[in-house]
């Protein structure tokens, strides 16, 4: 994504509104975050660690349980942080923060963890540079992000209806790998997982995206309500993708470990 494509205030507001509904529909988010957690080096024993884009605090709690250390939970969406505070753990500190300008001292963290948050950064390179700044020598950054091909069925269906941007744009894998190479880390590893979810009808997918706060946040999106005729056309276009299990929605998830 580029700076013109995403509005941080819109992202913060959308995820704040979704705080109370997010965990009810976040099965994929829990799965890919758990997969990232499992990729952390076995030898890792962080004394200081932070969860960037912590949302409701699900992985803040998981990190606390795994390492037995206080965790900093950072998120741009204040509504998410208010909800996270009610869930614990008591040792966590919850901080309103932008991943591109972390309010953390340089060389202060052993581990930075971030699951499905950094795709909302207009400038991922800047976020990686700031992460490298706050990591201690030998520190690890583990993050995952959605890449191009995610929600491709929905994008394809909308393209048959009109010329507006209805689906969030995600970075091509080659561009992501180029950013990782240029970020100044000692070494890194990136692996892409493909997850295909199935829905009985289109409304089940669109309601889930809204409950996650992850519906369309791009510039170029249409204003106002979507007319019934266009929704019928979208439904008909999406139906061409139907499989025996239902309507597919594909997610391409890059799982990344970086060593400073």
URNOR-V38062 format. One record per helix or strand of 3 or more residues. SS is the DSSP state (alpha for helix, beta for strand). FROM is the first residue (numbers start at 1). LEN is the number of residues. If there is no record, write none. Layout:
# URNOR-V38062
ss=SS from=FROM len=LEN
ss=SS from=FROM len=LEN
This chain:
# URNOR-V38062
ss=alpha from=8 len=10
ss=alpha from=19 len=7
ss=alpha from=27 len=12
ss=beta from=49 len=4
ss=alpha from=58 len=10
ss=beta from=71 len=5
ss=alpha from=78 len=10
ss=beta from=93 len=4
ss=beta from=109 len=7
ss=alpha from=118 len=3
ss=alpha from=124 len=11
ss=beta from=135 len=13
ss=alpha from=152 len=8
ss=alpha from=173 len=10
ss=beta from=187 len=13
ss=alpha from=202 len=11
ss=alpha from=228 len=12
ss=beta from=246 len=14
